[in-house]
Amino acid sequence: MHIPDGFLDARTWIACSAVSAVGLAIITKKAQKSMEEKMVPMIALTSAFIFVAQMFNFPVAGGTSGHLLGALLTAVLIGPWAGALCMSLVLIVQCFVFQDGGLTALGANILNMSFIGLFSGYLIFRLIHKTFGEKGFLFGCILGAWISVVAGAIACAIELVISGTVPMGAAIIAMGGIHSLIGIGEAAITFAVVSFVYKVRPELIATYKMSASLEG
């Protein structure tokens, strides 16, 4: 899902960069307000985990592979604002240090994965969690994780279509189809990590208090 240089036309990557710049300013302020000092170690640990986990690919189908996005995972563990900031910082480091994703496409990659992917997945998670309480917590993680990958992939496909890189049908089918499979792996990893922390140290999860308040 990391778009390289040369795949987006100037108007598209400039527009995406502008939107991402404004978004980063907003989430930074929101994260600072919502962040507690005791959350700092968890934020650092989550960021490191996402950074490393994204380097490992798993096979999908037809010779293709995918890797963990981690958008919904970060949102659940450390909250959506801190999660979006964490994801953005990971993408920035990957771009400048490992050349994973193009410099001109950095804004689009942040928009797709840190914003569209994360918040669409979190919206689904929040809806299920609010509706079913603690019983829907882990199911919300599963569905939200899958949605985050597919939504980010479709956003990426639309940007490629607008840029004239690929035709609409091919982009949506290819990106949506492959990433719907990658999303299954994303959901499984998210479920495994969140369920483990939830059972061992639930108080470390930023959204755990939400669950407690819903049950109360």
C-alpha positions in Angstrom: 0.0 0.0 0.0 3.1 2.3 0.2 2.9 4.3 -3.0 6.3 5.0 -4.6 7.4 8.1 -6.4 6.1 8.6 -9.9 2.7 6.9 -9.4 0.8 10.1 -8.5 0.5 13.2 -10.6 1.5 16.6 -9.1 -2.0 17.8 -8.3 -2.9 14.6 -6.5 0.2 14.3 -4.3 0.2 18.0 -3.6 -3.5 17.8 -2.5 -2.8 14.7 -0.4 0.2 16.3 1.2 -1.8 19.4 2.1 -4.6 17.4 3.6 -2.1 15.3 5.6 -0.3 18.3 6.9 -3.5 19.8 8.2 -4.4 16.4 9.6 -1.1 16.0 11.4 -1.5 19.4 13.0 -4.9 18.4 14.3 -4.0 14.9 15.6 -0.9 16.2 17.3 -2.9 18.7 19.3 -5.6 16.1 20.0 -3.0 13.5 21.0 -1.3 16.0 23.4 -4.6 16.7 25.1 -5.6 13.0 25.5 -2.2 11.6 26.3 -1.4 10.7 29.9 2.1 10.4 31.2 1.6 6.7 32.1 0.7 6.0 28.5 4.2 7.0 27.1 5.8 3.6 27.5 2.8 1.9 25.8 2.9 4.4 23.0 6.7 3.8 22.5 6.2 0.1 22.6 3.3 0.2 20.2 5.3 2.4 17.7 8.3 0.0 17.8 6.1 -3.0 17.3 4.3 -1.5 14.3 7.6 -0.4 12.8 9.1 -3.8 13.1 6.0 -5.8 12.2 5.5 -3.9 8.9 8.8 -5.2 7.7 7.6 -8.8 7.7 5.4 -10.0 4.8 3.0 -13.0 4.9 1.8 -14.9 1.8 -1.7 -14.1 0.5 -2.6 -15.6 -2.9 -1.2 -15.9 -6.4 2.3 -15.2 -5.4 1.4 -11.9 -3.7 2.2 -11.0 -0.1 1.1 -8.5 2.5 2.2 -7.1 5.8 0.6 -5.8 9.0 -0.8 -2.2 8.7 -1.5 -1.9 12.4 -3.8 1.1 12.1 -6.7 -0.2 14.2 -4.3 -2.0 16.5 -2.6 1.3 17.5 -6.0 3.1 17.8 -7.3 0.4 20.2 -4.1 0.2 22.3 -3.2 3.9 22.6 -6.3 5.7 21.4 -7.2 7.1 17.9 -5.3 10.4 18.1 -2.1 9.0 19.5 -2.5 6.0 17.2 -2.8 8.2 14.1 0.3 10.2 15.2 2.2 7.0 15.8 1.3 5.6 12.4 2.3 8.8 10.7 5.7 8.9 12.4 6.3 5.3 11.4 5.5 6.1 7.8 7.8 9.1 7.9 10.7 7.1 9.2 10.1 4.3 6.7 10.1 6.9 3.9 13.3 8.8 4.8 15.4 5.9 6.2 14.3 2.9 4.3 12.8 4.5 1.1 9.6 2.5 1.7 7.1 4.7 -0.1 8.0 7.7 -2.2 8.8 11.2 -0.8 6.3 12.9 -3.1 3.7 10.2 -2.1 4.4 10.5 1.6 1.3 12.7 2.1 -0.9 10.2 0.3 0.5 7.3 2.2 -0.1 9.0 5.5 -3.6 10.0 4.4 -4.5 6.5 3.3 -3.0 4.5 6.2 -2.9 6.9 9.2 -6.1 8.7 8.6 -8.5 7.0 6.3 -7.5 3.4 7.2 -7.2 4.1 11.0 -10.3 6.2 11.5 -12.6 4.1 9.3 -11.6 1.0 11.2 -11.9 2.8 14.5 -15.4 4.0 13.6 -16.5 0.4 13.1 -14.7 -0.8 16.2 -16.3 2.1 18.3 -19.8 1.4 16.8 -19.6 -2.4 17.7 -18.1 -1.7 21.1 -20.7 0.9 22.0 -23.5 -1.4 20.8 -22.4 -4.6 22.5 -20.1 -3.4 25.3 -17.3 -5.6 26.4 -18.7 -8.5 24.5 -18.2 -6.7 21.3 -14.7 -5.4 22.1 -12.7 -8.2 20.4 -15.2 -8.6 17.5 -15.0 -4.9 16.9 -11.2 -5.2 16.7 -11.5 -8.0 14.1 -13.9 -6.2 11.8 -12.3 -2.8 12.4 -8.9 -4.2 11.4 -10.2 -5.7 8.2 -12.1 -2.4 7.3 -9.0 -0.3 8.0 -6.9 -2.3 5.4 -9.6 -2.3 2.7 -10.5 1.3 3.2 -6.9 2.4 2.9 -6.4 0.3 -0.2 -9.4 1.7 -1.9 -8.3 5.2 -1.1 -4.9 4.4 -2.6 -6.7 2.9 -5.7 -8.7 6.1 -6.2 -5.6 8.3 -6.0 -3.9 6.1 -8.7 -7.0 6.4 -10.9 -7.2 10.2 -10.5 -3.5 10.4 -11.4 -4.2 8.3 -14.6 -1.8 5.6 -13.5 -4.3 2.7 -13.8 -7.9 2.4 -15.0 -10.7 2.5 -12.4 -11.9 -1.1 -12.8 -8.4 -2.6 -12.6 -7.4 -0.5 -9.6 -10.4 -1.2 -7.5 -10.5 -4.9 -8.2 -6.8 -5.4 -7.8 -6.3 -3.3 -4.6 -9.7 -4.1 -3.1 -9.4 -7.8 -3.9 -5.9 -8.4 -2.7 -6.3 -6.2 0.4 -9.5 -7.9 1.4 -7.4 -11.0 1.8 -4.5 -9.1 3.5 -7.2 -7.7 5.8 -7.9 -11.2 7.1 -4.3 -11.5 8.2 -4.5 -8.0 9.7 -7.6 -9.0 11.7 -6.0 -12.2 13.0 -2.8 -10.4 14.2 -4.9 -7.6 15.7 -7.1 -10.1 17.5 -4.1 -12.0 18.8 -2.2 -9.0 20.2 -5.2 -7.2 21.6 -6.7 -10.3 23.2 -3.4 -11.1 24.9 -3.0 -7.6 26.3 -6.7 -7.5 27.2 -6.3 -10.7 29.3 -3.0 -10.0 30.9 -2.9 -6.2 31.4 -6.2 -4.7 30.3 -5.5 -1.4 32.0 -2.7 -0.8 29.5 -5.3 -0.5 26.7 -6.5 3.1 26.2 -9.9 1.9 25.1 -10.3 -0.4 28.1 -11.7 2.4 30.2 -14.3 2.9 27.5 -15.3 -0.7 27.9 -15.6 -0.4 31.7 -17.7 2.7 31.4 -20.1 1.0 28.9 -20.5 -2.0 31.2 -21.0 0.3 34.2 
